[in-house]
Amino acid sequence: MNHREHWLVLVIFSLMIMSIPTNVQAENASDAILAADDISLTIDFGNGTILQFDNLTGSTVLEVTSSTFDIVVEWFGPFAYVRNIEGLVGAGEYGWQYWVNDVFASGAVNLYTLDEGDHVLWRFSAPIPQSQEDPTLLPGAAIVSSAGLGFIIIVYIGTSRRIR
């Protein structure tokens, strides 16, 4: 190898070293999330059943909820969403929603960190049952019946005049 080839190898090697990412996060005790104490957890099943638990400990809403109830979590990449608590499954736009200290929380349950004394409320939102009766049916039936009866009367009168 001549002098130029040595320099070329050195430059290529330097470029390769410089292209390696250097923003690696250090994982140590200061990065850990400390568990909060005195957490209260309320579950409102939406059918009149409400369960309350006090003096719980945990660092996230997911941790506190899963330590108290049987839950099913659906993961979307690094984000966890609760789909089922104690067998009650949400579907579509209805399901489990949570509040922390009476403020609606729209974030993933595994990322919401709790502070000491926080109150977590889970509420199952269900569709409001619609009555099977259509309120427009009666007026519509009356109008159609009246129009039909009127048509029959007109046809009867018209044909009775021709027969005479």
LUMSE-201705 format. One record per atom (N, C-alpha, C): residue number from 0; chain; atom name; x, y, z. Coordinates in pm, 1 decimal, decimal comma. Example, Ala and Ser with C-alpha at 12.3 -4.5 7.8 and 13.67 -1.06 7.14 Angstrom:
BEGIN
0	A	N	1319,0	-569,0	780,0
0	A	CA	1230,0	-450,0	780,0
0	A	C	1320,0	-330,0	780,0
1	A	N	1285,0	-225,0	708,0
1	A	CA	1367,0	-106,0	714,0
1	A	C	1290,0	3,0	787,0
END
This chain:
BEGIN
0	A	N	83,9	-118,2	0,0
0	A	CA	0,0	0,0	0,0
0	A	C	87,6	123,3	0,0
1	A	N	52,3	215,4	-85,8
1	A	CA	130,4	338,4	-88,1
1	A	C	70,9	442,3	7,0
2	A	N	129,7	554,8	8,7
2	A	CA	93,6	660,9	101,9
2	A	C	-50,3	709,5	79,3
3	A	N	-92,0	722,6	-45,0
3	A	CA	-228,3	767,1	-76,7
3	A	C	-332,2	665,4	-30,5
4	A	N	-306,1	539,8	-48,6
4	A	CA	-400,6	436,3	-7,7
4	A	C	-417,4	434,2	144,4
5	A	N	-309,9	458,4	216,9
5	A	CA	-318,4	466,6	362,8
5	A	C	-411,2	581,5	405,0
6	A	N	-391,5	694,7	340,9
6	A	CA	-475,3	810,1	373,0
6	A	C	-621,0	784,0	336,3
7	A	N	-647,3	720,6	225,0
7	A	CA	-782,0	689,0	182,3
7	A	C	-849,6	594,2	282,8
8	A	N	-778,9	492,1	326,8
8	A	CA	-832,7	399,9	425,7
8	A	C	-859,7	474,4	556,6
9	A	N	-771,8	561,4	597,7
9	A	CA	-788,2	638,5	720,4
9	A	C	-909,8	731,5	711,4
10	A	N	-929,3	795,6	597,4
10	A	CA	-1043,3	885,6	579,6
10	A	C	-1174,6	806,7	582,1
11	A	N	-1178,9	693,2	512,2
11	A	CA	-1299,9	611,1	510,0
11	A	C	-1330,7	559,8	650,7
12	A	N	-1229,7	512,5	720,9
12	A	CA	-1249,5	463,6	857,2
12	A	C	-1298,5	577,3	948,6
13	A	N	-1245,1	696,3	934,1
13	A	CA	-1287,8	811,4	1014,8
13	A	C	-1433,0	847,7	986,7
14	A	N	-1471,9	844,6	859,1
14	A	CA	-1610,3	874,3	823,5
14	A	C	-1705,7	770,2	881,4
15	A	N	-1664,8	645,5	881,7
15	A	CA	-1749,5	539,9	938,7
15	A	C	-1766,3	560,5	1088,3
16	A	N	-1661,1	595,6	1156,6
16	A	CA	-1667,7	618,5	1301,2
16	A	C	-1755,4	739,1	1331,4
17	A	N	-1745,1	843,8	1251,3
17	A	CA	-1823,0	965,5	1274,5
17	A	C	-1971,8	943,2	1246,2
18	A	N	-2006,8	846,0	1162,2
18	A	CA	-2147,6	823,2	1128,8
18	A	C	-2220,0	740,2	1233,5
19	A	N	-2151,8	684,2	1330,2
19	A	CA	-2214,8	607,1	1437,6
19	A	C	-2284,1	704,7	1531,7
20	A	N	-2411,8	680,2	1563,2
20	A	CA	-2483,6	772,2	1652,4
20	A	C	-2417,7	778,1	1789,9
21	A	N	-2413,5	898,7	1841,6
21	A	CA	-2349,8	916,7	1972,2
21	A	C	-2448,5	957,6	2080,7
22	A	N	-2577,8	968,7	2045,3
22	A	CA	-2675,1	1013,9	2145,0
22	A	C	-2741,3	896,0	2214,9
23	A	N	-2663,4	807,2	2266,2
23	A	CA	-2713,1	692,5	2341,0
23	A	C	-2748,7	739,2	2481,8
24	A	N	-2869,3	704,1	2526,6
24	A	CA	-2911,3	745,1	2659,6
24	A	C	-2847,9	655,5	2764,6
25	A	N	-2804,8	718,0	2868,2
25	A	CA	-2750,7	641,6	2980,0
25	A	C	-2866,3	597,1	3068,2
26	A	N	-2863,4	472,7	3105,2
26	A	CA	-2966,3	421,9	3194,8
26	A	C	-2903,8	402,1	3332,2
27	A	N	-2950,5	484,5	3423,8
27	A	CA	-2900,6	471,3	3559,9
27	A	C	-3013,9	499,3	3656,3
28	A	N	-2984,3	499,4	3780,8
28	A	CA	-3087,0	515,1	3883,7
28	A	C	-3158,3	649,4	3874,6
29	A	N	-3093,1	754,1	3824,2
29	A	CA	-3158,5	884,1	3817,9
29	A	C	-3265,7	888,3	3710,0
30	A	N	-3262,5	794,7	3610,8
30	A	CA	-3363,6	789,5	3505,9
30	A	C	-3487,8	713,8	3550,4
31	A	N	-3480,4	640,5	3659,4
31	A	CA	-3592,3	557,5	3703,3
31	A	C	-3706,5	645,3	3755,1
32	A	N	-3829,3	601,1	3729,1
32	A	CA	-3946,3	670,9	3778,8
32	A	C	-3980,0	612,3	3915,5
33	A	N	-3985,2	698,7	4013,7
33	A	CA	-4014,2	652,1	4148,9
33	A	C	-4163,4	630,1	4165,8
34	A	N	-4198,3	526,7	4239,4
34	A	CA	-4338,5	495,3	4264,6
34	A	C	-4399,0	599,3	4358,5
35	A	N	-4522,0	637,9	4327,4
35	A	CA	-4594,1	732,6	4411,4
35	A	C	-4681,1	654,7	4510,1
36	A	N	-4696,5	710,6	4628,2
36	A	CA	-4777,5	647,6	4732,3
36	A	C	-4912,4	718,1	4743,5
37	A	N	-5001,6	656,1	4819,0
37	A	CA	-5132,1	712,8	4851,7
37	A	C	-5215,6	742,7	4726,2
38	A	N	-5209,8	652,8	4629,0
38	A	CA	-5288,6	666,2	4506,3
38	A	C	-5426,0	605,1	4532,1
39	A	N	-5531,3	670,6	4487,3
39	A	CA	-5665,3	611,7	4494,7
39	A	C	-5710,6	579,4	4352,9
40	A	N	-5782,7	469,3	4340,4
40	A	CA	-5826,9	418,9	4210,4
40	A	C	-5975,5	387,9	4218,0
41	A	N	-6051,3	446,4	4126,2
41	A	CA	-6195,1	422,6	4118,6
41	A	C	-6227,3	366,7	3980,8
42	A	N	-6310,2	262,0	3978,5
42	A	CA	-6355,1	202,9	3852,9
42	A	C	-6506,6	216,7	3846,7
43	A	N	-6556,0	287,2	3745,2
43	A	CA	-6699,3	303,9	3722,3
43	A	C	-6734,9	220,8	3599,7
44	A	N	-6805,9	109,7	3621,9
44	A	CA	-6838,3	16,2	3513,9
44	A	C	-6952,2	66,1	3425,3
45	A	N	-7011,9	179,1	3458,2
45	A	CA	-7116,2	236,2	3374,7
45	A	C	-7252,6	173,2	3392,7
46	A	N	-7264,8	79,1	3485,5
46	A	CA	-7393,4	12,1	3510,0
46	A	C	-7438,3	27,6	3655,1
47	A	N	-7378,2	124,0	3724,4
47	A	CA	-7408,9	144,6	3865,4
47	A	C	-7306,5	83,4	3958,8
48	A	N	-7219,4	-3,6	3907,3
48	A	CA	-7115,1	-65,3	3989,5
48	A	C	-6992,5	23,6	3990,0
49	A	N	-6952,5	66,4	4108,2
49	A	CA	-6833,4	150,6	4124,3
49	A	C	-6747,7	88,5	4233,3
50	A	N	-6620,2	64,5	4201,5
50	A	CA	-6526,8	9,0	4299,0
50	A	C	-6421,3	113,3	4331,6
51	A	N	-6386,3	123,7	4459,8
51	A	CA	-6289,5	223,3	4506,1
51	A	C	-6177,9	154,3	4583,1
52	A	N	-6052,5	188,7	4550,8
52	A	CA	-5936,1	136,4	4622,2
52	A	C	-5847,1	253,6	4661,1
53	A	N	-5798,5	251,4	4785,2
53	A	CA	-5714,7	359,7	4836,4
53	A	C	-5579,4	306,2	4880,7
54	A	N	-5487,7	398,5	4904,1
54	A	CA	-5353,2	369,2	4954,2
54	A	C	-5275,8	274,1	4863,3
55	A	N	-5288,5	294,0	4732,7
55	A	CA	-5213,5	212,6	4636,5
55	A	C	-5079,6	279,1	4606,6
56	A	N	-4988,7	200,8	4552,8
56	A	CA	-4857,0	251,2	4516,4
56	A	C	-4827,7	212,3	4372,3
57	A	N	-4770,4	304,5	4296,0
57	A	CA	-4732,0	275,7	4158,3
57	A	C	-4677,5	399,7	4091,0
58	A	N	-4609,2	379,1	3979,9
58	A	CA	-4548,4	492,6	3910,7
58	A	C	-4631,1	541,3	3792,4
59	A	N	-4710,5	452,0	3729,6
59	A	CA	-4791,5	491,5	3614,6
59	A	C	-4935,7	444,0	3635,5
60	A	N	-5025,7	498,8	3555,3
60	A	CA	-5165,6	457,0	3560,9
60	A	C	-5176,3	308,8	3526,7
61	A	N	-5098,5	263,3	3430,1
61	A	CA	-5101,1	121,6	3393,1
61	A	C	-5058,4	33,0	3509,0
62	A	N	-4952,5	72,0	3576,2
62	A	CA	-4902,2	-9,3	3687,5
62	A	C	-5003,4	-19,3	3800,9
63	A	N	-5064,4	92,6	3838,0
63	A	CA	-5161,2	93,2	3947,4
63	A	C	-5285,4	13,3	3908,5
64	A	N	-5333,1	32,5	3785,8
64	A	CA	-5455,1	-36,6	3742,2
64	A	C	-5432,5	-187,5	3730,2
65	A	N	-5321,1	-226,6	3669,9
65	A	CA	-5296,0	-369,8	3649,6
65	A	C	-5261,3	-441,2	3780,1
66	A	N	-5215,7	-368,8	3880,6
66	A	CA	-5187,1	-433,1	4008,8
66	A	C	-5314,5	-457,2	4089,4
67	A	N	-5423,2	-393,1	4049,3
67	A	CA	-5548,1	-403,8	4123,7
67	A	C	-5654,6	-484,5	4049,9
68	A	N	-5656,6	-476,5	3917,9
68	A	CA	-5761,3	-540,5	3836,9
68	A	C	-5700,2	-627,2	3728,3
69	A	N	-5783,4	-718,6	3678,9
69	A	CA	-5746,8	-799,7	3562,8
69	A	C	-5779,1	-716,2	3439,1
70	A	N	-5675,8	-677,2	3364,8
70	A	CA	-5696,7	-590,6	3248,6
70	A	C	-5633,9	-651,9	3123,7
71	A	N	-5681,6	-606,9	3009,2
71	A	CA	-5621,1	-641,7	2880,6
71	A	C	-5577,1	-511,3	2817,2
72	A	N	-5450,6	-507,6	2777,4
72	A	CA	-5391,9	-387,1	2719,8
72	A	C	-5366,7	-410,7	2572,3
73	A	N	-5396,6	-308,9	2491,6
73	A	CA	-5364,9	-313,1	2349,0
73	A	C	-5249,9	-215,5	2326,0
74	A	N	-5145,4	-264,9	2260,9
74	A	CA	-5025,4	-184,8	2238,0
74	A	C	-5023,8	-132,1	2095,4
75	A	N	-4993,0	-4,6	2082,3
75	A	CA	-4970,9	59,7	1953,9
75	A	C	-4828,3	114,4	1958,1
76	A	N	-4733,8	29,8	1916,3
76	A	CA	-4592,3	66,6	1930,7
76	A	C	-4560,1	74,2	2078,7
77	A	N	-4506,6	188,1	2124,3
77	A	CA	-4472,6	200,5	2266,9
77	A	C	-4587,7	249,9	2354,1
78	A	N	-4707,3	263,4	2297,3
78	A	CA	-4819,8	321,1	2369,8
78	A	C	-4921,6	214,2	2407,0
79	A	N	-4960,2	211,8	2534,3
79	A	CA	-5055,6	112,3	2584,2
79	A	C	-5191,3	177,4	2608,8
80	A	N	-5296,5	107,7	2566,5
80	A	CA	-5433,6	151,9	2589,8
80	A	C	-5512,4	35,3	2648,1
81	A	N	-5589,5	62,9	2752,9
81	A	CA	-5666,9	-41,7	2819,5
81	A	C	-5794,7	-66,4	2739,7
82	A	N	-5816,2	-191,1	2700,6
82	A	CA	-5935,1	-229,6	2624,4
82	A	C	-6035,0	-308,3	2708,5
83	A	N	-5989,2	-366,3	2819,4
83	A	CA	-6073,8	-456,2	2896,3
83	A	C	-6034,9	-445,5	3043,5
84	A	N	-6132,5	-420,6	3128,2
84	A	CA	-6111,5	-425,3	3273,0
84	A	C	-6214,4	-521,7	3329,1
85	A	N	-6164,9	-625,8	3395,5
85	A	CA	-6250,3	-726,4	3459,3
85	A	C	-6355,7	-782,0	3363,3
86	A	N	-6316,2	-803,8	3238,0
86	A	CA	-6405,0	-867,3	3141,2
86	A	C	-6495,7	-773,7	3064,4
87	A	N	-6499,9	-645,9	3100,2
87	A	CA	-6582,8	-549,5	3027,6
87	A	C	-6497,6	-488,7	2916,3
88	A	N	-6531,6	-523,5	2792,6
88	A	CA	-6448,7	-489,5	2676,7
88	A	C	-6505,6	-368,8	2603,5
89	A	N	-6418,2	-274,8	2570,9
89	A	CA	-6457,3	-161,9	2488,1
89	A	C	-6443,0	-197,5	2341,2
90	A	N	-6526,3	-136,5	2258,0
90	A	CA	-6520,8	-161,5	2114,0
90	A	C	-6556,4	-33,5	2041,3
91	A	N	-6485,9	-9,9	1930,9
91	A	CA	-6513,7	109,8	1851,4
91	A	C	-6485,9	236,1	1930,4
92	A	N	-6581,4	328,0	1926,1
92	A	CA	-6561,8	455,2	1995,9
92	A	C	-6601,4	448,3	2143,0
93	A	N	-6650,9	333,6	2187,7
93	A	CA	-6691,7	317,3	2326,2
93	A	C	-6591,3	229,8	2398,9
94	A	N	-6572,0	257,8	2525,1
94	A	CA	-6479,2	176,5	2601,6
94	A	C	-6432,3	249,5	2725,3
95	A	N	-6311,3	215,6	2767,9
95	A	CA	-6255,9	267,4	2892,7
95	A	C	-6183,8	398,9	2869,0
96	A	N	-6214,8	497,0	2954,0
96	A	CA	-6146,9	626,8	2953,8
96	A	C	-6102,5	654,1	3096,7
97	A	N	-5994,5	731,6	3110,7
97	A	CA	-5949,0	757,8	3247,6
97	A	C	-5922,2	905,7	3271,2
98	A	N	-5938,7	943,8	3398,4
98	A	CA	-5914,2	1078,0	3446,3
98	A	C	-5814,7	1068,7	3561,2
99	A	N	-5729,9	1167,0	3572,1
99	A	CA	-5640,3	1177,1	3687,4
99	A	C	-5667,7	1311,8	3753,1
100	A	N	-5706,4	1307,3	3878,9
100	A	CA	-5742,2	1427,2	3955,7
100	A	C	-5849,9	1507,9	3883,7
101	A	N	-5950,7	1438,6	3832,7
101	A	CA	-6067,3	1498,1	3765,7
101	A	C	-6034,4	1567,2	3633,8
102	A	N	-5921,3	1534,7	3575,4
102	A	CA	-5882,8	1588,8	3444,6
102	A	C	-5872,2	1472,3	3347,1
103	A	N	-5947,0	1482,0	3235,2
103	A	CA	-5944,5	1375,0	3135,6
103	A	C	-5803,0	1357,2	3082,6
104	A	N	-5757,3	1234,0	3079,2
104	A	CA	-5622,1	1203,1	3031,5
104	A	C	-5634,7	1127,8	2899,2
105	A	N	-5583,9	1184,7	2793,5
105	A	CA	-5598,6	1121,7	2662,3
105	A	C	-5473,4	1046,5	2619,6
106	A	N	-5371,5	1045,4	2703,7
106	A	CA	-5245,8	979,8	2667,6
106	A	C	-5243,5	832,1	2702,8
107	A	N	-5139,2	767,6	2657,9
107	A	CA	-5120,6	624,4	2684,1
107	A	C	-5103,5	600,4	2833,7
108	A	N	-5162,9	491,3	2882,7
108	A	CA	-5162,4	463,9	3026,7
108	A	C	-5024,5	428,4	3079,8
109	A	N	-4938,3	376,6	2994,3
109	A	CA	-4804,6	340,5	3041,5
109	A	C	-4712,2	462,0	3050,2
110	A	N	-4752,0	574,4	2992,1
110	A	CA	-4667,4	694,2	2994,3
110	A	C	-4714,6	799,7	3092,8
111	A	N	-4833,5	783,2	3148,8
111	A	CA	-4885,6	882,5	3243,2
111	A	C	-4829,7	850,5	3381,1
112	A	N	-4734,9	931,7	3426,7
112	A	CA	-4673,3	908,5	3557,0
112	A	C	-4756,4	976,0	3666,8
113	A	N	-4763,4	908,9	3778,6
113	A	CA	-4845,0	955,3	3890,0
113	A	C	-4760,2	1022,0	3996,9
114	A	N	-4822,1	1115,7	4065,8
114	A	CA	-4760,4	1181,7	4180,2
114	A	C	-4831,5	1136,0	4306,7
115	A	N	-4766,8	1158,4	4417,1
115	A	CA	-4823,8	1117,9	4545,2
115	A	C	-4961,3	1181,0	4566,6
116	A	N	-5056,9	1098,6	4607,3
116	A	CA	-5190,7	1147,5	4637,5
116	A	C	-5282,9	1160,7	4517,5
117	A	N	-5240,3	1119,3	4398,4
117	A	CA	-5325,5	1130,0	4279,2
117	A	C	-5446,5	1038,2	4289,8
118	A	N	-5554,7	1079,6	4223,3
118	A	CA	-5675,9	998,1	4215,0
118	A	C	-5699,0	961,6	4068,9
119	A	N	-5705,4	830,7	4041,3
119	A	CA	-5729,2	780,2	3905,5
119	A	C	-5872,5	728,6	3899,0
120	A	N	-5946,2	773,9	3799,7
120	A	CA	-6083,4	728,3	3778,1
120	A	C	-6092,6	667,0	3639,2
121	A	N	-6134,9	541,7	3633,0
121	A	CA	-6165,0	473,7	3506,8
121	A	C	-6315,5	471,9	3491,8
122	A	N	-6364,0	509,1	3372,5
122	A	CA	-6507,7	509,2	3346,5
122	A	C	-6533,3	441,4	3212,8
123	A	N	-6629,3	349,0	3214,1
123	A	CA	-6667,0	282,0	3089,7
123	A	C	-6774,3	365,0	3021,4
124	A	N	-6745,6	407,9	2899,7
124	A	CA	-6844,7	484,7	2823,7
124	A	C	-6913,6	390,6	2727,1
125	A	N	-7044,7	388,3	2734,6
125	A	CA	-7124,3	301,2	2648,4
125	A	C	-7220,7	387,3	2567,9
126	A	N	-7265,5	335,9	2455,2
126	A	CA	-7362,4	413,5	2376,5
126	A	C	-7493,5	428,0	2454,4
127	A	N	-7557,9	540,4	2436,3
127	A	CA	-7687,8	562,9	2499,7
127	A	C	-7790,1	481,5	2421,4
128	A	N	-7863,8	394,5	2489,8
128	A	CA	-7960,7	312,0	2417,4
128	A	C	-8065,3	399,4	2347,8
129	A	N	-8087,2	371,4	2222,6
129	A	CA	-8187,6	443,8	2144,4
129	A	C	-8317,4	365,1	2147,3
130	A	N	-8428,4	435,6	2155,7
130	A	CA	-8556,4	367,2	2153,1
130	A	C	-8579,1	312,7	2012,8
131	A	N	-8642,4	198,0	2004,9
131	A	CA	-8666,3	133,0	1876,7
131	A	C	-8779,0	200,5	1799,7
132	A	N	-8860,3	281,1	1867,9
132	A	CA	-8969,8	349,8	1800,9
132	A	C	-8917,3	472,5	1728,5
133	A	N	-8960,3	487,7	1607,2
133	A	CA	-8922,2	604,4	1529,1
133	A	C	-9028,2	711,9	1551,4
134	A	N	-8992,9	826,6	1609,7
134	A	CA	-9094,2	928,1	1639,7
134	A	C	-9158,7	987,1	1514,3
135	A	N	-9098,5	971,2	1398,8
135	A	CA	-9157,1	1025,0	1276,2
135	A	C	-9253,3	926,7	1211,6
136	A	N	-9266,8	807,1	1267,3
136	A	CA	-9351,6	704,5	1207,3
136	A	C	-9499,8	741,4	1213,4
137	A	N	-9549,1	787,7	1327,9
137	A	CA	-9691,1	819,5	1340,9
137	A	C	-9735,4	933,9	1250,3
138	A	N	-9669,6	1048,0	1252,8
138	A	CA	-9713,9	1153,8	1160,7
138	A	C	-9702,3	1111,1	1014,0
139	A	N	-9598,4	1036,5	981,8
139	A	CA	-9581,9	990,5	844,0
139	A	C	-9692,4	895,0	802,8
140	A	N	-9727,8	803,0	893,5
140	A	CA	-9835,0	707,7	863,8
140	A	C	-9967,7	780,5	847,8
141	A	N	-9993,2	881,0	929,1
141	A	CA	-10117,9	957,3	919,5
141	A	C	-10125,9	1032,2	786,4
142	A	N	-10016,4	1092,4	743,7
142	A	CA	-10014,9	1167,1	617,8
142	A	C	-10035,2	1073,5	499,4
143	A	N	-9962,7	961,6	497,8
143	A	CA	-9975,3	866,6	386,9
143	A	C	-10115,7	806,6	383,8
144	A	N	-10171,7	773,6	500,4
144	A	CA	-10307,4	717,9	505,4
144	A	C	-10409,4	817,5	454,9
145	A	N	-10396,6	943,4	496,8
145	A	CA	-10489,7	1047,3	451,5
145	A	C	-10480,3	1066,6	300,8
146	A	N	-10359,5	1070,9	249,2
146	A	CA	-10341,4	1088,1	105,2
146	A	C	-10398,8	969,2	29,6
147	A	N	-10376,5	848,7	79,3
147	A	CA	-10431,2	728,6	14,7
147	A	C	-10582,4	727,2	17,0
148	A	N	-10641,0	763,4	130,2
148	A	CA	-10785,9	768,2	141,9
148	A	C	-10844,4	874,0	48,5
149	A	N	-10778,2	988,6	43,1
149	A	CA	-10822,7	1094,6	-48,5
149	A	C	-10818,9	1048,4	-193,9
150	A	N	-10711,1	976,0	-230,7
150	A	CA	-10699,5	924,4	-367,6
150	A	C	-10812,1	824,8	-397,5
151	A	N	-10842,9	739,3	-303,7
151	A	CA	-10950,0	640,8	-323,0
151	A	C	-11084,7	711,5	-340,0
152	A	N	-11110,8	814,3	-259,9
152	A	CA	-11237,1	889,3	-269,8
152	A	C	-11247,8	957,1	-406,1
153	A	N	-11140,6	1018,2	-450,5
153	A	CA	-11141,9	1085,8	-581,7
153	A	C	-11166,3	985,2	-693,3
154	A	N	-11100,2	871,1	-689,7
154	A	CA	-11119,1	768,0	-792,1
154	A	C	-11262,2	715,8	-787,1
155	A	N	-11319,0	695,7	-668,4
155	A	CA	-11455,0	644,7	-653,6
155	A	C	-11555,6	742,8	-712,8
156	A	N	-11537,6	870,0	-677,6
156	A	CA	-11630,1	973,1	-728,8
156	A	C	-11619,8	981,1	-881,4
157	A	N	-11496,5	977,6	-933,3
157	A	CA	-11478,4	985,3	-1078,3
157	A	C	-11539,2	868,2	-1152,5
158	A	N	-11524,4	750,4	-1099,8
158	A	CA	-11579,4	632,8	-1167,7
158	A	C	-11730,3	621,5	-1149,2
159	A	N	-11784,6	670,0	-1037,7
159	A	CA	-11929,4	662,4	-1016,6
159	A	C	-12002,0	755,8	-1108,9
160	A	N	-11943,6	866,6	-1150,5
160	A	CA	-12007,3	961,3	-1241,7
160	A	C	-12011,3	901,9	-1383,6
161	A	N	-11911,1	823,4	-1418,8
161	A	CA	-11906,6	763,9	-1552,7
161	A	C	-12007,3	651,9	-1565,8
162	A	N	-12034,1	585,0	-1458,0
162	A	CA	-12124,0	469,3	-1462,9
162	A	C	-12268,2	515,3	-1483,3
163	A	N	-12311,7	624,7	-1437,0
163	A	CA	-12449,6	672,4	-1446,9
163	A	C	-12480,6	709,2	-1583,5
END
